Amino acid sequence: MAWVPLESNPEVMTKLLHKLGVPKQWGLVDVYSLDLDMLEMLPKPVLAMILLYPMTPKSESFKIELEKTEKESGSGSDKIYHLAQYVSNACGTIALLHSVANKLDKIELEDGELKKFIDDTKDLTSEKRGEKLVEAQGISVTHEDSAHEGQTEAPGEDEKVFHHFVAFVERNGSIWELDGRKPYPINHGPSNTETFLEDAARVCKEYMSRDPEEVGFTIMALAALE
């Protein structure tokens, strides 16, 4: 099963969130620089950071390394909402879902597709959540509509995509990487609400440093718009 890929576009992804029931006070903004001075200019609070990175042999090697490290360390990831990706090209919407579902202490969802989906899946495993997303017609249709609203022509659902979205959130005193292609959340070390931006920037820089010749990285933040 495949969806049409989302464009890395804050306006498009913000509209998607609002259609799914996220209050209009929250939305996506571009992160133009990971320098601390520039990060401080982002609207506050920032609840999550979303990285779009090119999938290359180096990034795939890094993925395997992260999974091995997390499996060996074990760190209470069972308390984090994580969803396995079984739908091709759904990573943009999954990154948004991960960002929102792990910040429900800040985001009061309106009645809608997202609230229903999270309520129905909160006690399930990552794998079962992923299976439920395959069946979530309301989210699928909303994603499809949003995928055609970008500034560039949306690729076909069967067209191979070489970029992937991943989300970062702070929860329970740690910064977590949430990626449907990984079997569980990845703990990137201690964090808190005050240091989250700096910590997320550090992890994004680690991704970039492993592929220094690549330029296809973009970053957005889920932040307060009002």
VENGIMO-V853188 format. One record per residue. N is the residue number from 1. RES is the residue in one letter. OMEGA is omega in radians with two decimals (999 if undefined). NEAR is the number of other C-alpha atoms within 8 Angstrom. D_LAST is the distance of its C-alpha to the last C-alpha in whole Angstrom. Layout:
BEGIN
N,RES,OMEGA,NEAR,D_LAST
N,RES,OMEGA,NEAR,D_LAST
END
This chain:
BEGIN
1,M,-3.12,6,37
2,A,3.00,9,35
3,W,3.02,12,31
4,V,-3.08,13,30
5,P,3.03,13,28
6,L,3.00,14,25
7,E,3.07,9,24
8,S,-2.98,8,22
9,N,-3.08,7,19
10,P,-3.11,11,15
11,E,-3.14,8,15
12,V,-3.07,12,18
13,M,3.05,13,17
14,T,3.10,11,13
15,K,3.11,9,15
16,L,3.13,11,18
17,L,-3.09,11,15
18,H,3.10,10,14
19,K,-3.11,8,18
20,L,3.07,12,19
21,G,3.04,13,16
22,V,-3.13,13,13
23,P,-3.04,10,11
24,K,3.09,7,8
25,Q,-3.13,7,5
26,W,3.10,12,7
27,G,-3.11,13,9
28,L,3.03,12,12
29,V,3.09,10,12
30,D,2.97,8,16
31,V,-3.02,11,18
32,Y,-3.12,6,20
33,S,3.09,6,22
34,L,3.03,9,23
35,D,-3.04,6,24
36,L,3.14,7,22
37,D,3.13,6,21
38,M,3.11,10,19
39,L,-3.13,11,18
40,E,-3.13,6,17
41,M,3.10,6,15
42,L,3.07,9,12
43,P,-3.07,8,9
44,K,-0.07,6,9
45,P,2.98,6,10
46,V,-3.08,12,12
47,L,-3.10,11,14
48,A,3.02,12,16
49,M,-3.11,14,18
50,I,-3.12,13,20
51,L,2.96,12,23
52,L,-3.08,13,25
53,Y,3.10,11,29
54,P,3.10,11,32
55,M,-3.11,10,35
56,T,3.06,7,38
57,P,-3.14,6,41
58,K,-3.14,9,39
59,S,3.12,12,36
60,E,3.07,9,38
61,S,3.10,8,40
62,F,3.11,9,37
63,K,3.14,9,36
64,I,3.14,8,39
65,E,3.14,8,39
66,L,-3.12,9,36
67,E,3.14,12,37
68,K,-3.13,8,41
69,T,-3.11,8,39
70,E,3.14,11,37
71,K,-3.11,7,40
72,E,-3.04,6,42
73,S,-3.12,6,39
74,G,-2.94,7,38
75,S,3.06,6,35
76,G,-3.11,6,34
77,S,3.13,10,32
78,D,3.13,5,33
79,K,-3.12,5,30
80,I,3.09,9,27
81,Y,-3.13,10,26
82,H,-3.06,11,28
83,L,3.11,13,29
84,A,-3.11,13,32
85,Q,3.07,11,32
86,Y,3.14,8,35
87,V,3.12,9,33
88,S,3.07,9,34
89,N,3.13,12,31
90,A,-2.96,13,28
91,C,3.12,13,27
92,G,3.12,13,23
93,T,3.11,9,23
94,I,3.09,12,24
95,A,3.09,14,22
96,L,3.14,10,19
97,L,3.09,9,21
98,H,-3.10,13,22
99,S,-3.08,15,18
100,V,-3.04,9,17
101,A,3.13,9,20
102,N,3.13,10,21
103,K,-3.13,9,17
104,L,2.99,9,18
105,D,3.13,5,18
106,K,-3.07,5,14
107,I,3.08,9,13
108,E,-3.04,8,15
109,L,3.00,11,16
110,E,3.07,8,17
111,D,-3.10,8,20
112,G,-3.05,9,21
113,E,-3.06,10,23
114,L,3.12,13,21
115,K,3.14,12,21
116,K,-3.10,9,25
117,F,-3.12,9,26
118,I,3.10,9,25
119,D,-3.08,7,26
120,D,-3.02,7,29
121,T,-3.00,10,30
122,K,-3.10,7,28
123,D,-3.11,5,32
124,L,3.04,8,33
125,T,3.08,7,34
126,S,-3.10,12,33
127,E,-3.14,9,35
128,K,3.08,9,35
129,R,3.11,12,31
130,G,3.11,12,32
131,E,3.12,9,35
132,K,3.11,9,33
133,L,3.09,8,30
134,V,-3.09,10,33
135,E,-3.01,6,34
136,A,-3.05,9,30
137,Q,-3.12,7,31
138,G,3.12,7,27
139,I,3.14,11,25
140,S,-3.12,9,28
141,V,3.13,8,28
142,T,3.06,11,24
143,H,-3.09,12,24
144,E,3.12,10,27
145,D,-3.11,8,25
146,S,-3.11,13,23
147,A,-3.13,13,25
148,H,-3.10,8,27
149,E,-3.09,7,23
150,G,-3.13,12,24
151,Q,3.10,4,25
152,T,-3.14,5,28
153,E,-3.11,6,31
154,A,3.06,11,30
155,P,3.10,7,33
156,G,-3.08,7,35
157,E,3.14,9,35
158,D,-3.14,6,38
159,E,-3.07,6,37
160,K,-3.13,4,37
161,V,-3.04,6,34
162,F,3.08,7,34
163,H,-3.05,8,31
164,H,3.10,10,29
165,F,3.05,12,25
166,V,-3.10,13,25
167,A,3.06,15,22
168,F,3.10,13,22
169,V,2.99,15,20
170,E,3.09,14,21
171,R,3.10,11,23
172,N,3.05,4,26
173,G,3.12,8,26
174,S,2.99,12,27
175,I,-3.04,17,25
176,W,2.98,13,26
177,E,-3.09,12,26
178,L,-3.01,15,26
179,D,-3.12,16,28
180,G,3.12,11,30
181,R,3.08,6,33
182,K,-3.01,10,34
183,P,-3.13,8,35
184,Y,3.08,10,33
185,P,3.12,12,30
186,I,3.13,11,31
187,N,-3.14,11,30
188,H,3.03,9,30
189,G,-3.09,7,30
190,P,3.08,7,29
191,S,3.02,12,25
192,N,-3.05,11,22
193,T,-3.13,6,19
194,E,-3.05,5,20
195,T,-3.01,8,22
196,F,-3.10,12,20
197,L,3.12,9,19
198,E,-3.12,8,23
199,D,3.12,10,24
200,A,3.11,12,23
201,A,3.13,9,23
202,R,-3.11,8,27
203,V,3.10,9,27
204,C,3.11,9,26
205,K,3.09,9,29
206,E,3.07,8,31
207,Y,-3.08,10,31
208,M,-3.09,10,31
209,S,3.14,7,34
210,R,3.09,9,36
211,D,-2.99,9,36
212,P,-3.14,7,36
213,E,3.13,4,37
214,E,3.11,8,35
215,V,-3.02,5,32
216,G,3.09,7,30
217,F,2.97,10,27
218,T,-3.07,9,24
219,I,3.04,11,21
220,M,3.09,12,17
221,A,2.99,13,14
222,L,-2.97,14,12
223,A,3.09,15,9
224,A,3.12,11,6
225,L,-3.09,8,4
226,E,999,4,0
END
